[in-house]
Amino acid sequence: GPHFSHSPHGAMSNVQQSTSEDETSHKRPRLNSQEPKDGAAAFQIPTLKDLKCIQEAYAKCQAVHIPNVSVTSNDTPLAWKHIAPMFESLEEADSKSWCMENFKPTTTMTPSEFLSADYNGYGSFVIQHDTTVFHDTLQHLPIATLHKHWKHEACVWWFFGVNTSNEDLSGRPEHTDSVSHDGTWHYQLSGSKTWHLRPTELLLETCPQATSTFVQVQQGDVILLNTRLWWHRTTIPPQSTPSVSYARDVYLNPSPKEAPADMKNVDGLYAANTVEANTILFTENELPNVELPHSAATNEANCKVVVLEDGSCALVSSRLIHAGEFFCVAEEQSDSDGAEDECSEEEGN
């Protein structure tokens, strides 16, 4: 399915919305990762010397840091200066995935111009449809796979940041990702980056000792993270070299029935707090232009559109919705009772 990302900003108590147009105007929250409460020791995700016990360590709290990972031997490894020509060679299906995470130039700037490292900012793109570039890229990555028994999605995410200022540069605001895979590992190709992490309520059910923390990765480091269970954001410290990393999504216990995903950044609505079943999330008058994802899987759908006594429509939770979970309507609802179509017609008036 699509790769959703969202940030914890919004006006409603149970609903939060992320919009790509407005996210850069929000003040980035600061995490008290260096100030543990009641004098307790600061929580740290496991740090490994090698990849031997990575799956066992990851299972504890769904995050692990591996500094200075040994590089797979190849004659022409990728460097940050190769990213611009790589992007220029992409087919349109992949080049249109380009996204400026935190910088909107007042003048027209092409991705290739930004990737020349002459401008401060943070951008990303994903290689997945252009199979020629994808397979060629895999051949030149310092590390292409992290574990021989894991299934990797057939895509590579790229993150390119430049910060020659005197203060940290922030990427997207704090968010989680609505994804089906078990985690994503990021390899720091050049420069450094700081990850700011905060556990979701769902993660605390299995890892109650987790608290807000941070991890600084240097060139050659890997961080493996369940981005569905950890709120996360990144900052790029001042540095003369671009901070460049690539990432791959993995299934730790893959099933042969899993279909390939079309990965991209999509904004949406999610629960800011845990919501009980049969709760009115919002009415059409409160948020009339919302467009929600649909799912054919009944276990994924968590809300439904209903018509109220006054003839207006409302979105109601159909089951318990955990904090951070995206709102999703069952596909068959519009076919069975027409409630969503009726609401859509009213909104167009």
KOLMI-287945 format. One line per 2 residues: number of its first residue (from 1); their letters; for each residue x, y, z of N, C-alpha, C. Coordinates in steps of 0.2 Angstrom, whole numbers. Last residue first. Example, Ala and Ser with C-alpha at 12.3 -4.5 7.8 and 13.67 -1.06 7.14 Angstrom:
# residues 2
2	sa	64,-11,35,68,-5,36,64,0,39 | 66,-28,39,62,-22,39,66,-16,39
***
This chain:
# residues 349
349	ng	-110,104,-14,-115,109,-15,-113,116,-13 | -102,94,-11,-100,98,-17,-105,104,-18
347	ee	-106,89,0,-100,93,1,-99,97,-5 | -116,81,-4,-118,86,-1,-112,91,0
345	es	-109,71,-11,-113,75,-15,-115,81,-11 | -103,65,0,-99,68,-5,-103,73,-9
343	ce	-113,59,7,-110,65,10,-106,68,5 | -117,49,-3,-122,55,-1,-118,61,2
341	de	-106,41,-2,-107,45,-9,-112,51,-7 | -106,36,11,-101,41,9,-102,45,2
339	ag	-118,29,10,-118,34,15,-112,39,13 | -121,17,3,-121,24,-1,-120,30,4
337	ds	-121,4,7,-126,9,10,-126,16,7 | -112,-3,-2,-118,-6,2,-123,-1,4
335	ds	-102,4,-7,-106,0,-12,-112,-3,-8 | -96,11,3,-100,15,-2,-104,11,-7
333	qe	-91,-1,10,-96,4,13,-100,8,8 | -80,-8,5,-87,-10,3,-93,-5,6
331	ea	-69,-2,10,-71,0,3,-78,-2,1 | -69,6,26,-70,0,22,-72,1,15
329	vc	-58,19,29,-65,17,28,-65,11,24 | -46,25,42,-47,21,36,-54,18,35
327	ff	-35,35,50,-42,33,49,-43,30,42 | -20,28,57,-23,32,52,-31,30,52
325	eg	-14,29,74,-17,25,69,-21,29,64 | -10,37,84,-6,37,79,-8,33,73
323	ah	-19,28,97,-16,34,95,-10,33,89 | -30,15,90,-25,17,94,-22,24,92
321	il	-47,13,91,-42,16,87,-36,18,91 | -60,1,92,-55,4,96,-49,7,91
319	rs	-71,3,78,-68,-1,83,-63,4,87 | -77,13,71,-80,7,71,-77,2,75
317	sv	-79,30,73,-75,25,74,-79,18,74 | -87,40,61,-88,37,67,-83,31,68
315	la	-90,55,53,-85,50,53,-85,47,60 | -106,61,46,-100,61,52,-96,55,51
313	cs	-117,72,38,-113,66,38,-108,67,44 | -134,78,40,-127,79,39,-123,72,40
311	gd	-147,75,44,-145,74,37,-138,75,35 | -149,75,57,-151,81,54,-149,81,46
309	el	-145,62,61,-153,64,61,-154,70,57 | -132,58,50,-135,59,57,-142,61,56
307	vv	-125,44,42,-129,50,41,-132,52,48 | -107,39,43,-114,39,44,-118,45,43
305	vk	-93,31,38,-97,37,37,-104,35,39 | -81,23,49,-87,22,44,-90,29,44
303	cn	-65,15,54,-71,20,54,-76,19,49 | -56,6,51,-57,7,58,-62,12,59
301	ae	-49,-7,41,-54,-2,41,-55,-1,49 | -42,-19,43,-38,-12,42,-43,-6,43
299	nt	-51,-29,43,-47,-28,49,-43,-22,49 | -56,-29,30,-60,-27,35,-56,-26,42
297	aa	-48,-24,16,-47,-28,22,-51,-25,27 | -49,-14,7,-53,-19,6,-53,-24,12
295	sh	-49,3,12,-46,-3,12,-51,-9,11 | -46,21,8,-50,15,9,-46,8,9
293	pl	-42,37,16,-40,31,12,-45,25,13 | -52,52,14,-49,46,18,-47,40,14
291	ev	-52,68,13,-52,63,9,-49,57,12 | -62,82,19,-57,77,20,-58,71,15
289	np	-69,94,19,-66,92,12,-61,86,13 | -75,97,31,-79,95,25,-76,93,19
287	le	-75,97,46,-69,96,42,-72,93,35 | -86,101,52,-80,103,55,-74,102,51
285	ne	-97,97,44,-96,104,45,-89,106,49 | -96,83,45,-94,86,39,-93,94,39
283	tf	-88,79,61,-94,80,56,-91,83,50 | -77,67,69,-79,74,66,-85,74,62
281	li	-79,56,77,-73,59,76,-73,66,74 | -89,48,88,-90,53,82,-83,57,82
279	tn	-87,32,92,-85,39,94,-86,43,88 | -87,18,91,-93,21,91,-92,29,94
277	ae	-73,14,102,-77,12,97,-84,16,97 | -61,26,108,-66,21,109,-70,20,103
275	vt	-45,31,104,-52,33,103,-56,26,104 | -30,38,109,-34,32,108,-41,34,108
273	na	-26,53,100,-26,49,106,-30,43,105 | -25,57,87,-20,59,91,-20,56,98
271	ay	-27,47,73,-30,48,79,-24,51,84 | -25,55,57,-24,50,61,-27,52,68
269	lg	-25,59,39,-28,60,46,-27,54,50 | -11,63,28,-18,60,30,-20,62,37
267	dv	0,62,14,-3,65,20,-10,63,21 | 12,52,8,5,54,7,3,57,14
265	nk	26,47,-1,24,51,4,17,53,3 | 27,30,-7,27,37,-8,25,40,-2
263	md	28,14,-15,30,18,-10,30,25,-12 | 18,1,-19,20,7,-22,21,13,-17
261	ap	24,-16,-15,20,-9,-13,23,-4,-18 | 20,-32,-20,24,-27,-20,21,-20,-19
259	ae	12,-43,-8,12,-40,-15,17,-34,-15 | 15,-58,0,15,-51,0,16,-48,-7
257	kp	16,-72,0,10,-69,-3,10,-61,-3 | 27,-76,6,27,-76,-1,21,-73,-4
255	sp	32,-66,20,27,-71,17,27,-71,10 | 46,-64,31,42,-63,25,37,-68,23
253	nl	50,-58,44,48,-65,43,43,-64,37 | 54,-45,42,59,-49,45,57,-57,44
251	yv	54,-35,28,50,-39,32,55,-44,35 | 60,-17,26,61,-25,26,55,-28,30
249	dr	65,-4,16,60,-7,20,61,-14,20 | 80,6,16,76,0,13,71,-2,18
247	ay	88,21,12,85,17,16,81,12,12 | 103,32,13,98,29,9,94,24,13
245	sv	109,49,15,107,42,17,102,39,12 | 119,63,18,116,59,13,115,52,16
243	sp	123,79,21,121,73,24,116,69,20 | 137,86,13,130,85,13,129,78,17
241	ts	150,94,23,148,89,18,140,88,19 | 150,104,33,152,106,26,151,101,21
239	qp	137,106,45,143,102,42,144,105,35 | 126,107,58,130,111,54,136,107,51
237	pi	115,92,59,119,97,62,123,101,56 | 99,89,55,105,89,52,110,94,55
235	tt	86,79,62,89,86,61,96,84,59 | 70,70,61,78,71,60,80,78,60
233	rh	58,61,70,60,67,66,68,67,66 | 45,50,75,52,51,74,53,58,70
231	ww	37,38,85,37,45,83,44,47,81 | 37,21,82,41,26,85,39,33,81
229	lr	29,12,75,29,12,82,33,17,85 | 33,14,61,25,14,63,25,15,71
227	tn	46,13,60,43,19,60,36,20,61 | 57,4,67,50,3,66,47,10,66
225	ll	73,4,61,68,7,65,61,5,63 | 91,5,62,85,1,60,79,3,64
223	iv	104,13,56,99,13,61,93,9,58 | 122,12,53,115,10,51,110,11,57
221	dg	136,22,48,132,19,53,125,17,49 | 143,29,38,145,22,39,140,18,44
219	qq	144,44,46,145,41,40,147,33,41 | 133,43,61,139,46,57,140,42,50
217	vq	119,48,70,122,43,66,128,47,62 | 113,49,86,117,53,81,120,47,77
215	vf	97,48,93,103,44,90,107,48,85 | 87,50,108,90,52,101,96,48,99
213	ts	71,48,116,78,48,115,81,50,109 | 58,45,127,61,49,121,68,49,122
211	ta	58,28,131,56,35,132,59,39,127 | 54,11,136,56,16,131,53,23,133
209	qp	49,2,145,54,6,147,56,11,142 | 39,-6,139,37,0,143,43,4,146
207	ct	36,-13,126,42,-10,128,41,-4,133 | 23,-16,123,28,-21,123,35,-19,125
205	el	16,-4,125,13,-10,128,18,-16,128 | 24,6,119,25,5,126,21,-1,129
203	ll	19,5,106,25,2,107,26,1,115 | 7,11,107,7,4,105,13,1,107
201	et	10,24,110,7,21,115,7,13,114 | 27,27,103,20,27,103,17,23,109
199	pr	42,35,109,38,29,108,31,31,108 | 52,45,99,48,45,105,43,39,104
197	lh	68,52,93,63,47,94,59,47,100 | 78,59,82,74,61,88,68,56,88
195	wt	93,57,74,87,55,75,84,56,82 | 105,67,66,102,65,72,95,63,72
193	ks	118,64,54,111,66,55,109,63,62 | 132,68,44,129,65,50,122,67,50
191	gs	141,62,29,139,67,34,136,64,40 | 135,49,19,140,54,20,137,59,25
189	lq	127,38,21,132,37,16,137,43,17 | 119,28,33,122,35,32,128,35,27
187	yh	106,19,30,113,19,30,115,26,28 | 92,13,38,95,19,35,102,18,35
185	wt	78,1,37,85,3,39,88,8,35 | 62,-1,44,66,2,38,73,3,41
183	gd	50,-14,47,55,-9,49,58,-6,43 | 40,-22,43,42,-23,50,47,-18,52
181	hs	26,-15,32,33,-19,33,35,-19,41 | 16,-7,31,14,-14,33,21,-18,34
179	vs	13,9,38,16,5,33,15,-2,36 | 12,25,42,7,20,41,10,15,36
177	dt	24,32,52,23,30,45,18,24,46 | 24,47,62,25,40,61,23,38,54
175	he	33,63,66,28,59,63,29,51,64 | 39,79,68,38,73,71,32,69,68
173	pr	42,87,52,40,87,59,39,80,61 | 56,84,41,49,84,42,48,84,50
171	gs	71,92,47,67,89,41,60,89,43 | 81,106,52,76,101,54,73,98,47
169	ld	97,109,56,92,110,51,87,104,52 | 106,118,69,103,112,66,97,114,61
167	en	116,132,64,111,129,68,109,123,65 | 123,139,55,126,139,61,122,135,66
165	st	124,131,38,122,137,43,125,135,50 | 124,122,29,131,125,30,129,131,35
163	nv	117,108,26,117,113,31,123,116,32 | 108,97,16,113,102,16,112,107,21
161	gf	102,81,12,102,87,16,108,91,16 | 93,68,5,99,72,4,98,79,8
159	fw	89,52,4,88,58,8,94,62,8 | 80,39,-5,86,43,-4,84,49,0
157	wv	75,22,-4,74,29,-3,80,32,-2 | 72,9,-16,77,12,-12,76,20,-11
155	ca	63,-6,-18,64,1,-19,70,3,-14 | 56,-19,-16,60,-17,-22,60,-10,-23
153	eh	59,-23,2,55,-20,-4,59,-18,-10 | 67,-38,7,68,-31,6,63,-29,0
151	kw	66,-50,19,64,-48,12,64,-41,12 | 80,-58,27,74,-53,27,72,-52,20
149	hk	90,-67,27,84,-70,27,78,-65,27 | 102,-59,26,100,-63,21,94,-66,21
147	hl	101,-42,30,101,-49,33,98,-53,27 | 103,-30,23,105,-30,29,106,-37,32
145	ta	109,-26,6,104,-30,11,107,-30,18 | 118,-17,2,112,-18,-2,107,-21,2
143	ip	130,-6,6,127,-11,8,120,-12,5 | 135,3,-4,140,0,1,137,-6,4
141	lh	128,1,-20,127,3,-13,133,0,-9 | 130,-4,-33,135,0,-30,134,3,-23
139	ql	119,-13,-36,126,-15,-37,131,-11,-34 | 108,-5,-34,110,-10,-29,117,-12,-29
137	td	109,3,-45,110,6,-39,112,1,-34 | 105,-6,-55,112,-4,-55,113,0,-49
135	hf	92,-8,-51,96,-14,-50,104,-12,-51 | 87,5,-53,86,2,-47,91,-4,-46
133	vt	89,7,-67,92,11,-62,92,8,-55 | 80,-3,-71,87,-2,-73,91,1,-68
131	td	67,0,-66,71,-6,-64,78,-6,-66 | 59,12,-60,64,12,-65,69,6,-63
129	hq	51,11,-49,48,9,-55,54,8,-60 | 60,15,-38,56,9,-38,53,6,-44
127	iv	68,26,-28,69,23,-34,65,16,-34 | 62,42,-21,63,35,-21,63,32,-28
125	fs	69,56,-12,65,53,-18,66,46,-17 | 70,72,-4,70,65,-4,67,63,-10
123	gy	79,86,5,75,83,0,75,75,0 | 83,100,13,82,93,14,77,90,9
121	gn	95,114,14,88,111,13,88,103,14 | 105,126,6,103,122,12,96,120,11
119	yd	113,123,-10,108,126,-6,106,122,0 | 122,116,-17,123,123,-16,118,127,-12
117	as	121,103,-20,124,105,-13,125,112,-13 | 116,98,-31,122,100,-32,125,102,-26
115	lf	103,95,-28,107,90,-27,114,92,-28 | 97,107,-33,97,106,-26,102,101,-24
113	es	98,104,-47,101,110,-44,102,109,-37 | 90,93,-48,97,92,-49,101,98,-47
111	pt	77,98,-45,80,94,-40,88,93,-41 | 77,116,-49,76,109,-51,79,104,-46
109	mt	68,129,-44,74,126,-43,73,118,-45 | 61,145,-45,61,138,-48,67,135,-47
107	tt	61,154,-30,62,154,-37,62,146,-39 | 59,152,-17,55,157,-20,56,157,-27
105	pk	59,135,-11,63,141,-14,58,146,-17 | 56,127,3,52,129,-3,55,136,-6
103	fn	60,114,13,63,120,10,59,121,4 | 58,101,19,58,107,23,60,114,20
101	em	58,91,9,55,90,15,54,96,20 | 53,90,-7,57,95,-3,54,94,4
99	cw	53,76,-17,50,79,-12,55,84,-8 | 51,66,-31,55,71,-28,51,75,-23
97	sk	44,57,-39,43,56,-32,47,61,-28 | 47,60,-52,41,64,-49,40,62,-42
95	sd	56,50,-55,58,57,-54,53,61,-51 | 48,38,-57,52,39,-51,54,46,-50
93	ae	42,41,-69,38,38,-64,42,38,-57 | 52,46,-78,47,50,-74,44,47,-69
91	el	68,37,-74,62,38,-78,57,43,-74 | 84,45,-70,77,41,-68,72,42,-73
89	se	95,52,-72,94,47,-76,87,43,-75 | 95,62,-62,94,64,-69,92,58,-74
87	fm	99,54,-51,92,56,-51,90,59,-59 | 112,52,-54,108,46,-54,100,48,-54
85	pa	117,65,-54,117,61,-61,112,55,-60 | 115,66,-40,112,71,-45,112,67,-51
83	ih	123,56,-33,116,56,-32,112,61,-38 | 137,57,-34,134,53,-39,126,53,-39
81	kw	141,63,-23,141,67,-29,138,63,-35 | 141,54,-12,136,59,-13,135,62,-19
79	al	145,38,-20,147,44,-16,141,49,-17 | 145,20,-22,142,27,-23,145,32,-18
77	pt	160,11,-27,154,12,-22,151,19,-23 | 166,1,-37,164,8,-38,158,10,-33
75	dn	169,-12,-33,175,-8,-36,173,0,-36 | 164,-18,-17,163,-17,-24,168,-12,-26
73	st	160,-27,-2,166,-25,-7,163,-24,-14 | 150,-19,10,151,-24,5,156,-22,0
71	vs	157,-13,25,155,-12,18,155,-18,14 | 152,-14,42,157,-16,36,154,-16,30
69	vn	146,0,50,145,-6,47,150,-8,42 | 147,11,61,153,9,57,152,1,54
67	pi	134,6,73,139,10,70,145,7,66 | 118,2,73,124,-2,72,130,3,69
65	hv	104,2,83,109,6,80,116,2,79 | 87,-1,83,93,-3,84,98,1,80
63	aq	70,-5,88,75,0,85,82,-2,87 | 60,-13,94,59,-11,88,64,-5,85
61	ck	64,-18,107,60,-11,107,60,-8,100 | 67,-31,104,66,-29,111,62,-22,111
59	ay	70,-35,91,64,-37,94,62,-34,101 | 83,-31,89,78,-26,87,71,-28,90
57	ae	90,-41,95,91,-34,98,85,-30,96 | 87,-51,86,85,-52,93,85,-45,96
55	qi	92,-46,74,85,-47,74,83,-48,81 | 106,-44,76,102,-39,75,95,-40,76
53	ck	117,-52,79,111,-53,84,106,-47,82 | 127,-48,69,125,-55,71,119,-56,74
51	ld	132,-36,64,125,-38,62,122,-45,65 | 141,-27,78,140,-30,71,133,-33,70
49	kl	139,-20,89,145,-20,86,145,-23,79 | 124,-11,93,127,-17,91,134,-16,88
47	tp	114,-3,104,119,-2,100,123,-8,99 | 97,-1,108,103,-5,108,108,-3,102
45	iq	92,16,113,91,10,109,97,6,109 | 91,21,130,95,21,124,93,15,120
43	fa	85,32,142,84,26,138,88,27,132 | 95,38,156,92,40,150,91,33,146
41	aa	90,34,173,95,34,167,92,35,161 | 81,45,183,82,39,180,87,39,174
39	gd	77,57,189,84,55,190,86,48,187 | 64,60,185,66,57,192,73,54,193
37	kp	67,59,168,63,60,173,65,57,180 | 81,64,158,76,59,160,73,61,167
35	eq	86,73,147,84,75,153,79,70,156 | 88,71,134,94,72,138,92,73,145
33	sn	76,71,127,79,65,128,86,65,132 | 64,80,126,69,80,132,73,74,133
31	lr	63,87,110,62,81,114,67,81,120 | 53,100,103,60,98,106,58,92,111
29	pr	44,102,88,44,100,95,51,98,97 | 44,115,77,46,108,78,47,107,86
27	kh	30,124,72,36,124,76,38,117,78 | 25,124,55,24,122,62,31,122,66
25	st	28,126,42,26,132,46,26,130,53 | 29,114,35,35,118,37,34,124,41
23	ed	16,110,33,20,107,38,26,111,40 | 7,115,23,8,119,30,13,116,34
21	es	8,106,12,9,114,11,10,117,18 | 5,94,17,12,95,15,13,103,14
19	ts	-3,91,32,-3,94,25,3,96,23 | -10,81,43,-4,83,41,-5,85,33
17	qq	-20,81,58,-20,81,50,-13,84,48 | -29,72,70,-23,76,68,-23,76,61
15	vn	-42,71,82,-40,70,75,-34,75,74 | -46,73,95,-45,66,93,-42,65,86
13	sm	-46,87,95,-44,83,101,-42,76,99 | -40,98,82,-45,94,85,-42,89,90
11	ag	-29,105,76,-34,108,81,-39,104,84 | -12,99,74,-19,100,72,-23,103,78
9	hp	1,88,73,-1,95,73,-8,95,71 | 11,77,71,7,78,77,5,85,78
7	sh	11,71,54,14,74,60,9,76,65 | 14,57,43,10,62,46,13,65,52
5	sf	14,47,29,17,50,34,13,55,37 | 12,31,20,9,37,23,14,40,28
3	hp	14,23,6,18,25,12,15,31,15 | 1,12,0,5,18,0,9,19,6
1	g	4,-6,0,0,0,0,4,6,0
***
